[in-house]
Amino acid sequence: MQRTGRSLPASMLLSIRDRRMRKANAASSTKAGATGTLVASYNVHKCIGVDRKFDPDRTSRVIREIDPDVIALQEADNRFGDRDGLLDLSRLELETGLVPVPIAANGKGHGWHGNVLLFKKGVVRDVHQIRLPGLEPRGAVVAEIDLDGNQTLRVIAAHLGLLRRSRSQQAQVVLDIMNSPDETPTLLLGDLNEWRLGNRSSLKTLHVTFGPLPPAVPTFPSNLPLLALDRIMANRHGMISAVEAHDTPLSRVASDHLPLTAFVRL
């Protein structure tokens, strides 16, 4: 992550070259040394797959495949109108044990600006809904969860904008949420919409709190992932491990993004 940013064509060629190696090593690396809380981030693309079919049940099946302890979803609500939620959260809870972090009433939507944060076990101590700056309606959900009764994890679930200037401003808001690099163990996960690395990245200010960053894993587009738009970051070194794309036949078609997973040890 400390290297200067590559051009888009160079990054794409590198992703293609490394994809087979990542897939070959994924299963063995996860089983070999990764333990702890399984977290995930998944842009569900309004439950519309690469085949252009709207299929919320297929989206839920991908989540069941992952079987996470904590998961952040993006684009889980309609973008316009009443921003209706698109998933059957009651059924998802029955099938996976995942419950949404409660937020202030927001019409018929699941979450805040399409962001939904779900978890299996624990007690939610605090929740904030953050409006992010920029031309597009973007937001973040910030929750503090007691996962095991005596250890608190802060999770910032966000979906950053398409414009580079907006992403820089939004990254600064994320930093403003943090008081110091060594405070509450904190995860930042979501679709950050930035493929550049190093000094060319609009997210370079995040290195202050979340660096050195874990390897960027390509998740977009799902049928041939070339760009690392989705990220999982922690404010403590060694807190996350085995950051991988959940690449299965189902996940390749259910959304234009692959889910991203990691293990967290507090």
Buried (B, 14 or more C-beta within 10 A) or exposed (E): EEEEBBEEEEBBEEBEEEBEEBEEEBEEBBEEEBEBBBBBBBBBBBBBBBEEEEBBEBBBBBBBBBBBBBBBBBBBBBEEEEBEBBBBBEEBBEEBEBBBBEBEEBEEBBBBBBBBBBBBBBEBEEBBBBEBBBEBBBBBBBBBBBBEEEEBBBBBBBBBBEBBEBBBBBBEBBEEBBEEEEEBBBBBBBBBBBBBBEEBBBBBBBBEBBBEBBEBBBBBBBEEBBBBBBBBBBBBEEBBBBBBBBBBEBBBBBBBBBBBBBBBBB
